[in-house]
Amino acid sequence: MIRFIKSVPGALIAANVAMLIILKALCAAWGIGAASWLVLAPEFWLRPWTLLTYMVTDSDAVNTLFSCLWLWLFSRLALEIGSERQLLVSYAVGGLTGALFFFIGASVGLCPYPLMGASAAILGVIVFAAARVPYMRVNLMFFGPVSFKWIGIIAAALGLLAFAGSNIGGGLAHLGGSLGGWAYAMVLRRRSAFTRPAKRAREKTLDELLDKVRRSGYASLTADERHQLLEYSKKL
């Protein structure tokens, strides 16, 4: 258990569970208004830490459970083609760009309610991984092999369903999280032109391995290539 929590996926899942417990404890002690100490409001400068706490705080156990399941599943996939640092950054970027879009909506009166939940950050992880290896195939129960790009597209589209109800702020956050994950993937793809020669060589090899995954799937890699892919990703 300790080893799991020390990993990035384990730490993020533990943070989501811990924040649910803290939220319930605060509300039990001081009423529902105590949630304002954890959720993101348009006046975030009054409680700046909520930029971080909102993205690991869900409203109830069911939402937290689904957030943890999605995070566990897609973290495993993301770590097959990237490092734990990239996973953590994609989560944070998704959460922060989700917050930015929420603030934009709030500035024009579209977001009357505070924002909470891990979905924008998790969408950042999913779309990041999908943009890095869009043609990598994964086996999904009931569907069989599916290209990762379609998983990213479908996940982003489902996130936009929030616009169909009254949760405009959630829809904007989901859109921002998806775009943040995509943008981070594009940054990594283009960064090799500005790195030192030795690092550029590693990134060229990494890009070649990722291209092979895109063309033929992860299963087409040899054992040595899989090891190279993991090791080079960790060094970026």
C-alpha distance (Angstrom), angle and dihedral (degrees) to the residues before:
residue distance angle dihedral
M1 . . .
I2 3.83 . .
R3 3.79 90.4 .
F4 3.81 90.2 51.5
I5 3.82 93.0 50.3
K6 3.81 90.3 49.7
S7 3.80 89.6 60.6
V8 3.82 118.5 84.4
P9 3.83 94.6 -115.3
G10 3.80 90.7 46.9
A11 3.80 92.8 47.6
L12 3.82 92.0 50.0
I13 3.79 92.3 48.2
A14 3.81 90.7 47.0
A15 3.81 89.7 49.6
N16 3.83 91.4 53.0
V17 3.81 91.7 50.1
A18 3.81 93.5 44.3
M19 3.80 92.7 49.8
L20 3.80 91.4 51.5
I21 3.81 89.1 54.5
I22 3.81 91.3 47.3
L23 3.82 91.3 47.8
K24 3.80 92.6 51.6
A25 3.80 91.6 45.9
L26 3.81 92.4 50.9
C27 3.80 92.7 47.5
A28 3.81 92.0 47.1
A29 3.79 91.2 51.4
W30 3.82 101.8 39.7
G31 3.80 107.1 11.7
I32 3.77 133.7 -105.3
G33 3.79 91.5 -53.1
A34 3.80 89.3 71.9
A35 3.82 88.4 74.2
S36 3.81 87.3 77.1
W37 3.81 87.4 79.2
L38 3.81 90.5 66.5
V39 3.82 108.0 27.3
L40 3.79 125.6 78.2
A41 3.80 117.8 -106.7
P42 3.82 127.0 -177.8
E43 3.83 87.4 -108.0
F44 3.80 90.4 60.1
W45 3.82 92.6 150.2
L46 3.79 87.7 76.1
R47 3.81 88.4 63.1
P48 3.83 105.9 16.3
W49 3.82 93.8 175.1
T50 3.81 88.7 70.1
L51 3.83 87.6 78.1
L52 3.81 84.2 75.5
T53 3.80 104.1 27.3
Y54 3.80 94.8 53.9
M55 3.81 92.1 63.1
V56 3.81 92.7 58.0
T57 3.80 97.7 38.5
D58 3.82 122.4 88.9
S59 3.78 125.8 -179.6
D60 3.81 99.1 -119.3
A61 3.80 145.6 2.7
V62 3.82 94.7 -91.8
N63 3.80 93.9 55.0
T64 3.79 90.5 44.1
L65 3.80 91.0 50.7
F66 3.79 92.8 52.3
S67 3.79 91.8 44.9
C68 3.80 90.2 52.9
L69 3.81 92.6 46.9
W70 3.80 93.0 50.2
L71 3.79 90.9 44.7
W72 3.81 93.2 49.6
L73 3.80 93.3 47.5
F74 3.78 98.7 46.3
S75 3.79 94.5 38.0
R76 3.79 88.5 61.1
L77 3.79 90.6 51.3
A78 3.80 93.2 45.1
L79 3.81 91.6 50.9
E80 3.80 90.6 56.0
I81 3.80 89.2 68.7
G82 3.80 103.0 23.2
S83 3.78 146.7 28.3
E84 3.80 131.7 -90.1
R85 3.79 89.0 -109.5
Q86 3.81 90.5 56.8
L87 3.80 89.6 48.5
L88 3.81 91.6 52.1
V89 3.81 92.8 45.6
S90 3.81 92.7 48.8
Y91 3.82 89.4 51.0
A92 3.80 92.3 49.5
V93 3.81 93.6 43.3
G94 3.80 90.8 50.2
G95 3.79 91.1 50.2
L96 3.81 94.9 46.0
T97 3.81 96.3 45.4
G98 3.79 87.5 46.9
A99 3.80 88.0 54.9
L100 3.81 90.8 47.8
F101 3.82 92.2 54.6
F102 3.80 89.3 46.4
F103 3.82 90.0 54.1
I104 3.80 90.7 49.5
G105 3.80 90.0 53.0
A106 3.79 91.9 45.3
S107 3.80 91.3 51.9
V108 3.82 89.9 63.2
G109 3.80 95.2 40.7
L110 3.81 98.8 -101.5
C111 3.80 97.3 119.2
P112 3.80 112.2 56.8
Y113 3.81 94.2 160.7
P114 3.84 130.8 64.8
L115 3.80 119.3 -103.2
M116 3.79 125.7 -118.3
G117 3.78 138.3 155.2
A118 3.80 140.9 77.4
S119 3.81 96.5 -107.8
A120 3.83 97.5 99.6
A121 3.81 91.1 49.9
I122 3.81 92.5 45.9
L123 3.81 90.3 49.4
G124 3.79 86.2 54.5
V125 3.82 89.1 57.8
I126 3.81 94.5 45.4
V127 3.80 96.6 47.0
F128 3.81 91.6 42.4
A129 3.80 91.5 56.0
A130 3.81 92.3 42.8
A131 3.80 91.5 51.6
R132 3.80 92.1 48.6
V133 3.80 95.4 52.3
P134 3.81 107.6 11.7
Y135 3.81 94.9 166.1
M136 3.79 97.3 45.7
R137 3.81 107.6 118.2
V138 3.78 124.4 -138.9
N139 3.78 127.9 -174.4
L140 3.78 113.4 -116.6
M141 3.78 123.2 -168.8
F142 3.84 111.5 -102.2
F143 3.84 91.5 5.4
G144 3.80 106.5 58.6
P145 3.84 121.6 -152.7
V146 3.81 112.5 5.4
S147 3.82 127.6 178.7
F148 3.77 111.4 -113.9
K149 3.81 91.2 -127.0
W150 3.81 89.7 66.2
I151 3.78 91.2 49.7
G152 3.79 88.9 53.8
I153 3.80 93.5 46.2
I154 3.81 93.5 47.4
A155 3.82 93.0 45.4
A156 3.81 91.1 50.5
A157 3.81 91.2 46.6
L158 3.80 92.0 50.3
G159 3.79 89.1 50.9
L160 3.80 89.3 57.2
L161 3.81 90.7 58.3
A162 3.79 86.1 85.4
F163 3.80 86.3 77.4
A164 3.81 88.8 64.7
G165 3.80 90.8 67.7
S166 3.76 131.8 38.0
N167 3.80 94.8 -76.5
I168 3.80 97.7 100.3
G169 3.79 91.0 149.6
G170 3.79 91.2 54.8
G171 3.79 91.6 48.6
L172 3.80 91.6 51.2
A173 3.81 90.7 47.8
H174 3.81 91.0 50.8
L175 3.80 90.6 50.0
G176 3.78 90.9 48.8
G177 3.81 93.0 47.1
S178 3.81 91.8 51.4
L179 3.81 92.8 48.4
G180 3.80 90.8 46.1
G181 3.80 92.3 54.5
W182 3.81 90.9 47.6
A183 3.81 92.5 48.0
Y184 3.81 92.2 50.7
A185 3.81 90.4 52.1
M186 3.81 90.1 51.1
V187 3.81 91.0 49.8
L188 3.80 91.5 54.2
R189 3.80 91.1 46.6
R190 3.79 92.8 54.8
R191 3.78 99.7 36.3
S192 3.81 95.7 84.7
A193 3.82 92.0 79.2
F194 3.82 90.6 66.0
T195 3.82 101.1 45.2
R196 3.81 133.8 96.2
P197 3.86 117.3 -83.5
A198 3.82 95.4 -106.0
K199 3.78 92.2 48.2
R200 3.81 90.3 42.7
A201 3.81 89.2 56.3
R202 3.81 90.7 52.7
E203 3.77 91.1 48.7
K204 3.81 91.3 48.4
T205 3.80 89.6 54.0
L206 3.79 89.9 45.9
D207 3.80 91.2 51.0
E208 3.81 90.2 50.2
L209 3.80 90.6 51.7
L210 3.80 91.3 47.6
D211 3.81 90.0 49.1
K212 3.79 89.1 53.7
V213 3.80 89.5 50.9
R214 3.81 90.0 49.6
R215 3.80 92.3 50.6
S216 3.79 101.7 39.0
G217 3.79 108.4 10.7
Y218 3.79 133.5 -107.1
A219 3.81 91.9 -75.6
S220 3.83 89.8 65.7
L221 3.82 91.7 68.8
T222 3.78 119.2 98.3
A223 3.80 119.8 -126.5
D224 3.83 90.1 -100.9
E225 3.80 91.7 49.2
R226 3.80 91.4 50.7
H227 3.79 89.7 51.2
Q228 3.83 90.7 48.3
L229 3.78 91.1 48.7
L230 3.80 92.2 53.2
E231 3.81 95.5 43.4
Y232 3.81 95.6 46.5
S233 3.81 91.5 46.8
K234 3.81 90.5 54.2
K235 3.82 91.0 54.7
L236 3.81 95.4 54.6
